[in-house]
Amino acid sequence: MIHEKRKKVVFKHYDQNQPMLLPPSLDDLVPANHPVRVVNEVIERIDIGVLELGYKGGGASSYHPRLLLKVLVYAYLRNIYSSRKIEQALQENVHFMWLAGNARPDHNTLADFRSKRLKDHLEKIFSQVVLLLVEEGAVSLREVILDGTKIEANANRYTFVWAKTVERNKQRIREQLRDVWKYVERASAEEEQAPNEPDFEAVDPEAVTRAVRAIDEELLKAEPDAKTRQRVRKLRRELPGRAAKVEAQERMLDGRRSSSKTDHDATFMRMKEDHLGNGQLRPAYNVQLATEGHFLTGYTLTQSAGDTTALPEHVGKMIETYGTEPESVTADAGYGSEENYAYLEKRAIKAFVKFPGFDSGKPKGKFAADNFQYDAETDTYRCPAGHVMEFSEDRVKTTQNGRKQNVKIYRTEACGGCPMRAECSKGEGGRSIERNEEVLRHRRKAREMLESEKGVERRKQRYEVEAVIGNIKENKKFRRFLLRGLAKVQIEIGLIAIAHNLQRLATV
């Protein structure tokens, strides 16, 4: 066998002990167009006076808040969210070392700055970053493209409080008190003056204690049997504690339908990302995001699973923050309510906002009220079975936000032998539907706007906010908050928003 002559292999020189005449500068190791330089430049330009005022002075020296802010923003840009991992990066990553000037704050300092020092101030810092983008011509604040996404809370997925359960527990307490009171009334039946019934509606520790005491006093007059005395002693021992627990749970719920026991501000919501694949509810926050040109121009956190009620708060906050009103708002059908259309109309903001059934022309479901045929001449509806529904009454409804709505009710009594009854109506009487003239007017106007040349363009642009949400959840792997409580969670989403904008700025 003939062997080919092997060529000589040349390796690059490698010597860990090679002395240097001058130590290298960290600045030489950071490329000129690197995102870390964008973070450094932008954070240097913003005013952080509100952060500096939070330091009392005296004692040991502190790390400068501008340094810590730079480090946190760059960490979130690099998908590093743990304070311990940020501490590690400051010791090992040349970009972090350059940004911090070789300072090495530990994880406690970073965590304390993030959760305490930035509280109530990060939204102002974010708005300054957005205004810098306006100066650079990257955004104009004339357009708002709005959408919401749910991000899981840092809470136990299986420990929760439900409003319905709390109400049932309150009712049980009332029933137990009333049940014993019935014995008092029976025992006092022969007396000329019946005892005054205590207040059993209020279920708090003081009210329950007063009710039990009143029952106890009346029972002493009636000479109850041993079993009844034992029952009252048990109520006296247990009910105030149960009432205190119910009261604490009501405070935790704060008007919501559910709450997490490990993050009281989190609400259980049905999410698209489901670890079990069965549509399970998880503790989460609803994050509302506004974009323009793939930059984030505003964010709002809500504790409600639905997007419908979030639009006025979000747009109103942007107007207050930037001192200017957008020319248009673009959003999907989740925001297509009478209240939102009226809010935008009042402010003369163009509403490129879909409503349920816009794409198909009809709402889902054959028996949805909007699918019934309306005859304007006779002011009647006709159901899918062909029965006529006549005007019955005017009614005033109140929305979740307290807005009054005038609706007309139409009914039919021809449902008795209808073969479609089981699918159409679950009530015992005839089917009824509502007609809201204002909603219909707003929807006609919305359709006209959305089907215009400008509207078609806006509908295409609407997907940019979904791309931003996808970037945050998929590319940045930010699907679950690290901190707990609404105030601290707002800090995290603010850092994500700033990091997203600076990363975007570094690539345009």
C-alpha positions in Angstrom: 0.0 0.0 0.0 1.3 3.4 -0.9 1.0 6.0 1.8 0.6 9.7 0.9 3.1 11.9 2.6 1.4 13.7 5.4 1.6 17.5 5.4 3.0 19.3 8.4 0.2 20.6 10.7 0.7 24.1 12.0 -1.1 25.2 15.2 -1.5 28.7 16.4 0.7 29.7 19.3 -1.0 29.0 22.7 0.7 30.1 26.0 -1.4 30.9 29.0 1.7 32.4 30.8 2.5 34.8 28.0 3.3 38.1 29.6 1.8 41.4 28.2 3.5 44.7 28.1 0.2 46.5 28.8 -3.0 44.8 30.1 -5.8 44.8 27.5 -8.7 47.2 28.0 -12.2 45.7 28.3 -13.4 48.4 25.8 -11.2 46.7 23.2 -13.1 43.5 23.7 -16.5 44.9 23.1 -17.5 45.3 19.4 -18.5 48.8 18.3 -22.1 47.8 17.3 -22.7 45.4 20.2 -26.2 45.7 22.0 -24.4 46.3 25.3 -23.2 49.7 24.0 -26.8 50.6 23.0 -27.9 49.8 26.6 -25.0 51.9 28.0 -25.7 54.9 25.7 -29.5 55.0 26.3 -29.4 54.5 30.1 -26.7 57.3 30.2 -29.1 59.7 28.5 -32.1 59.3 30.7 -32.9 61.1 33.9 -32.8 58.8 37.0 -33.1 61.5 39.6 -36.1 59.7 41.1 -33.9 56.7 41.8 -31.2 58.8 43.4 -33.6 60.4 45.8 -34.4 57.0 47.2 -31.0 56.8 48.9 -30.9 58.4 52.4 -27.1 58.8 52.5 -24.7 58.1 55.4 -23.1 54.7 56.2 -21.3 52.6 53.7 -21.1 53.6 50.0 -23.7 52.3 47.6 -23.5 51.1 44.0 -24.8 53.8 41.7 -28.4 53.2 40.6 -27.4 53.9 37.0 -24.9 51.1 37.1 -27.5 48.7 38.6 -30.1 49.7 36.1 -27.8 49.2 33.1 -26.9 45.7 34.4 -30.5 44.7 34.9 -31.7 45.9 31.6 -28.8 44.2 29.8 -29.4 41.0 31.7 -33.1 41.0 30.6 -31.9 41.7 27.1 -29.7 38.6 27.3 -32.5 36.4 28.8 -30.9 36.3 32.3 -33.5 36.9 34.9 -32.2 35.4 38.1 -30.2 37.8 40.3 -27.7 35.0 41.1 -27.1 34.3 37.4 -26.6 38.1 36.9 -24.1 38.1 39.7 -22.3 35.2 38.0 -22.3 37.1 34.6 -20.7 40.1 36.2 -17.8 37.9 37.2 -17.4 35.9 33.9 -19.0 37.8 31.0 -16.8 40.4 29.5 -19.8 42.5 28.3 -21.2 42.6 31.8 -17.8 43.4 33.2 -17.4 46.3 30.7 -20.9 47.6 31.4 -20.4 47.6 35.2 -16.9 49.0 35.0 -15.7 45.7 36.7 -17.9 46.4 39.7 -19.4 43.3 41.1 -22.6 43.8 43.1 -23.9 40.6 44.6 -27.3 39.0 44.0 -28.8 40.5 47.2 -27.9 44.0 46.0 -29.3 43.3 42.5 -32.5 41.7 43.9 -33.1 44.6 46.4 -32.6 47.2 43.7 -35.0 45.5 41.3 -37.8 44.8 43.8 -37.5 47.9 46.0 -35.6 50.7 44.4 -37.3 50.4 41.0 -40.8 50.2 42.5 -43.1 53.0 41.3 -40.3 54.5 39.1 -39.7 52.1 36.2 -42.7 53.2 34.2 -41.2 56.7 34.1 -37.9 55.3 33.0 -39.6 53.3 30.3 -41.4 56.3 29.0 -38.1 58.2 28.8 -36.7 55.4 26.6 -39.8 55.7 24.4 -39.4 59.4 24.1 -35.8 58.9 23.0 -37.1 56.6 20.3 -39.4 59.4 19.2 -36.4 61.7 19.0 -34.5 59.1 16.9 -37.6 58.9 14.6 -38.1 55.2 15.4 -41.7 55.8 16.7 -44.2 58.6 16.4 -46.8 57.7 19.1 -49.5 58.4 16.5 -50.5 54.8 16.2 -51.3 52.2 18.9 -51.5 48.5 18.0 -52.9 46.8 21.1 -53.1 43.2 22.3 -52.9 41.2 25.5 -51.1 38.1 26.6 -51.2 36.1 29.9 -48.0 35.4 31.7 -47.9 32.9 34.5 -47.4 34.2 38.1 -44.7 32.8 40.4 -47.3 31.0 42.4 -48.4 27.5 43.3 -50.7 26.2 40.6 -52.9 24.2 42.9 -53.6 26.4 45.9 -56.3 28.9 45.2 -59.3 30.8 46.6 -62.6 31.0 44.6 -65.1 33.7 45.2 -68.0 31.2 44.9 -66.4 29.1 47.7 -66.0 32.1 49.9 -69.7 33.0 49.4 -70.7 29.5 50.2 -68.7 29.5 53.4 -70.3 32.8 54.4 -73.8 31.3 53.8 -73.0 28.3 55.9 -72.0 30.6 58.8 -75.3 32.5 58.4 -77.3 29.2 58.3 -75.7 27.9 61.4 -76.5 31.0 63.3 -80.1 31.1 62.1 -80.6 27.4 62.9 -79.7 28.0 66.5 -81.8 31.2 66.5 -84.9 29.1 65.5 -84.5 27.2 68.8 -84.5 30.6 70.6 -87.7 31.6 68.8 -89.4 28.4 69.6 -88.4 28.6 73.3 -89.7 32.2 73.4 -93.0 31.5 71.6 -95.1 31.8 74.8 -93.5 35.1 75.8 -95.4 38.3 75.2 -92.4 40.0 73.5 -90.3 38.1 71.0 -86.5 38.6 71.2 -84.9 40.9 68.6 -83.2 38.9 65.9 -79.4 39.7 65.6 -77.8 40.7 62.3 -76.9 37.5 60.5 -76.0 39.0 57.2 -72.7 40.6 58.2 -70.0 37.9 58.3 -66.9 39.3 60.0 -65.4 38.3 63.4 -67.0 41.2 65.3 -70.5 40.7 63.8 -70.4 37.0 64.3 -69.2 37.3 67.9 -72.0 39.8 68.6 -74.6 37.4 67.0 -73.3 34.4 69.1 -73.4 36.5 72.3 -77.0 37.6 71.6 -78.0 34.0 71.0 -76.2 32.9 74.2 -78.0 35.5 76.2 -81.4 34.6 74.9 -80.8 30.9 75.4 -80.0 31.4 79.1 -83.6 32.7 79.5 -85.0 29.6 77.7 -83.1 27.0 79.8 -81.8 25.0 76.8 -80.9 21.3 76.9 -77.3 20.1 77.2 -77.0 19.4 73.4 -78.1 23.0 72.5 -75.7 24.5 75.1 -72.8 22.4 73.6 -73.7 23.5 70.1 -73.6 27.2 71.1 -70.2 26.7 72.9 -68.9 25.2 69.6 -70.2 28.2 67.6 -68.6 30.6 70.1 -65.3 28.7 69.8 -65.2 28.2 66.0 -67.3 30.8 64.1 -65.2 33.9 64.8 -62.1 32.2 63.5 -64.0 31.0 60.4 -65.4 34.5 59.8 -61.9 36.0 60.1 -60.7 33.5 57.5 -63.5 34.4 55.1 -62.8 38.1 55.7 -59.1 37.6 54.8 -60.0 35.7 51.7 -62.4 38.4 50.6 -59.6 41.0 51.0 -57.4 38.7 49.0 -59.9 38.4 46.1 -60.6 42.2 46.1 -63.6 41.8 43.8 -62.1 39.1 41.6 -63.4 35.6 41.0 -60.2 33.8 42.1 -56.9 34.4 43.7 -53.7 32.5 44.4 -52.8 31.7 48.0 -49.1 32.2 47.3 -49.4 35.4 45.2 -52.6 37.1 46.3 -52.6 39.5 43.4 -52.5 36.7 40.8 -55.8 35.6 39.2 -56.5 32.1 37.8 -56.8 32.3 34.0 -57.1 29.8 31.2 -53.9 30.1 29.1 -52.7 28.9 25.7 -49.5 27.5 27.2 -50.7 24.6 29.3 -48.2 22.2 31.0 -50.8 19.4 31.2 -52.4 20.0 27.8 -55.9 20.0 29.3 -56.8 23.7 29.4 -56.1 23.9 33.1 -56.4 27.3 34.9 -53.2 28.8 36.2 -52.3 31.8 38.3 -51.4 34.6 36.0 -51.4 38.3 35.0 -52.9 39.8 31.9 -50.2 42.0 30.2 -51.5 44.6 27.7 -48.9 45.7 25.2 -48.9 48.5 22.7 -46.5 48.6 19.7 -45.5 50.8 16.8 -42.9 49.6 14.3 -42.2 46.5 16.5 -41.2 48.8 19.4 -43.2 48.7 22.6 -44.7 52.1 23.4 -46.8 51.1 26.4 -47.6 48.3 28.8 -50.3 47.7 31.4 -50.9 44.9 33.8 -54.5 43.8 34.7 -55.8 41.1 37.0 -58.8 40.3 34.7 -58.5 37.5 32.2 -60.5 39.3 29.5 -59.1 42.1 27.3 -62.3 44.0 26.8 -62.2 46.3 29.8 -58.4 47.0 29.5 -58.5 49.4 26.5 -59.6 52.7 28.2 -57.1 52.2 31.0 -54.2 51.4 28.7 -54.9 54.2 26.1 -55.7 56.7 28.9 -52.4 55.9 30.6 -50.4 56.4 27.4 -52.1 59.8 26.8 -51.3 60.9 30.3 -47.7 59.7 30.1 -46.8 61.2 26.7 -49.1 64.2 26.7 -50.4 63.4 23.3 -53.4 61.4 21.9 -52.8 58.7 19.2 -54.5 59.2 15.9 -55.7 55.5 15.7 -56.0 52.4 17.8 -55.8 48.9 16.1 -57.0 45.8 18.0 -58.6 42.5 17.6 -62.2 41.4 18.4 -61.5 41.0 22.1 -61.7 44.8 22.4 -64.8 45.3 20.3 -67.2 46.5 23.0 -69.6 49.4 23.0 -67.7 51.0 25.9 -64.4 50.9 23.9 -65.9 52.2 20.7 -67.6 55.0 22.7 -64.3 55.9 24.5 -62.3 56.2 21.3 -65.1 58.1 19.5 -65.3 60.6 22.3 -61.6 61.2 22.0 -61.8 61.4 18.2 -59.4 58.5 17.9 -59.9 56.3 14.8 -60.9 52.8 15.9 -59.6 50.0 13.7 -61.0 47.5 16.2 -62.7 44.3 15.2 -65.9 43.0 16.9 -67.0 39.4 17.4 -68.2 37.9 14.1 -66.4 40.5 11.9 -64.4 38.0 9.9 -67.2 35.5 9.3 -69.9 38.1 9.0 -71.8 36.2 11.7 -71.0 35.3 15.3 -70.3 31.7 16.2 -73.4 29.5 16.8 -76.5 29.2 14.8 -78.7 30.4 17.6 -76.6 33.4 18.6 -78.8 36.5 18.9 -77.0 38.3 16.1 -77.9 35.6 13.7 -81.6 36.2 14.0 -83.2 38.1 11.1 -84.4 41.7 12.0 -87.3 43.4 10.1 -87.0 47.2 10.6 -90.5 47.9 9.2 -92.3 45.7 11.7 -89.6 46.0 14.5 -89.6 42.2 14.9 -87.0 39.4 14.7 -87.4 36.0 13.2 -85.7 33.0 14.8 -84.0 30.2 12.9 -87.2 28.1 13.3 -89.2 30.9 11.6 -91.0 32.2 14.7 -91.6 35.9 15.0 -90.2 37.7 18.1 -91.9 40.9 19.0 -90.7 43.8 21.1 -91.4 43.3 24.8 -89.7 46.0 26.8 -86.9 48.5 27.2 -84.3 47.7 29.7 -81.2 49.4 31.2 -78.2 47.2 31.8 -75.0 48.0 33.7 -71.6 46.8 32.3 -68.7 45.5 34.4 -67.3 49.0 34.5 -70.6 50.6 35.5 -71.6 51.9 32.1 -75.4 52.1 31.5 -76.7 50.5 28.3 -80.2 50.9 26.8 -81.4 47.6 25.3 -84.7 46.5 23.7 -86.0 43.0 24.6 -87.8 40.8 22.0 -89.6 37.6 23.0 -91.6 34.8 21.5 -93.9 32.3 23.2 -93.8 29.8 20.3 -91.0 27.7 21.7 -93.2 25.1 23.4 -93.2 22.5 20.6 -90.2 23.8 18.6 -87.9 20.9 17.6 -84.9 23.4 17.9 -85.8 24.4 21.5 -83.1 22.2 23.2 -80.3 23.9 21.1 -81.8 27.4 21.1 -82.9 28.0 24.7 -82.3 26.4 28.0 -84.9 28.6 29.9 -88.3 27.4 30.8 -90.2 30.2 29.0 -89.9 31.5 25.5 -86.6 32.7 23.9 -85.7 36.3 24.3 -83.0 38.4 22.7 -81.6 41.9 23.2 -81.0 44.7 20.6 -78.6 47.5 21.4 -78.9 50.3 18.9 -75.6 51.9 20.0 -73.7 48.6 19.7 -75.1 48.2 16.2 -74.2 51.7 15.2 -70.6 51.3 16.5 -70.3 48.0 14.6 -71.5 49.5 11.3 -68.9 52.3 11.8 -66.2 49.8 12.7 -66.9 47.7 9.6 -66.7 50.7 7.4 -63.4 51.7 8.9 -61.9 48.2 8.8 -62.9 47.6 5.2 -61.5 50.9 3.9 -58.1 50.9 2.3 -56.5 52.3 5.4 -58.4 49.7 7.5 -57.1 46.8 5.4 -53.5 48.1 5.9 -54.1 48.4 9.7 -55.4 44.9 9.9 -52.2 43.6 8.4 -50.1 45.7 10.8 -52.1 44.3 13.8 -50.0 41.1 13.7 -46.8 43.1 14.6 -47.9 43.1 18.3 -48.3 39.3 18.2 -44.7 39.1 16.8 -43.5 41.2 19.8 -45.4 38.9 22.2 -43.9 35.9 20.4 -40.4 37.4 20.8 -40.9 37.9 24.5 -42.3 34.4 25.2 -40.3 32.3 22.7 -37.0 34.0 22.0 -36.6 35.6 25.4 -38.2 32.6 27.2 -40.1 34.9 29.5 -43.2 32.8 30.2 -43.3 33.1 34.0 -42.6 35.9 36.4 -39.9 35.6 39.1 -41.3 38.1 41.6 -44.6 38.1 43.4 -47.3 40.8 43.8 -48.7 43.2 41.3 -46.2 46.0 42.1 -43.1 43.8 41.7 -44.5 42.1 38.6 -44.9 45.5 37.0 -41.2 46.0 37.5 -40.3 42.8 35.6 -42.5 43.5 32.6 -41.1 47.1 32.6 -37.5 45.6 32.4 -38.6 43.3 29.6 -40.2 46.1 27.7 -37.1 48.3 28.0 -34.8 45.4 27.0 -37.0 44.6 24.0 -36.8 48.2 22.8 -33.1 48.5 23.1 -32.5 45.1 21.5 -34.7 46.2 18.6 -32.9 49.6 18.4 -29.5 47.7 18.2 -30.7 45.8 15.1 -32.4 48.6 13.1 
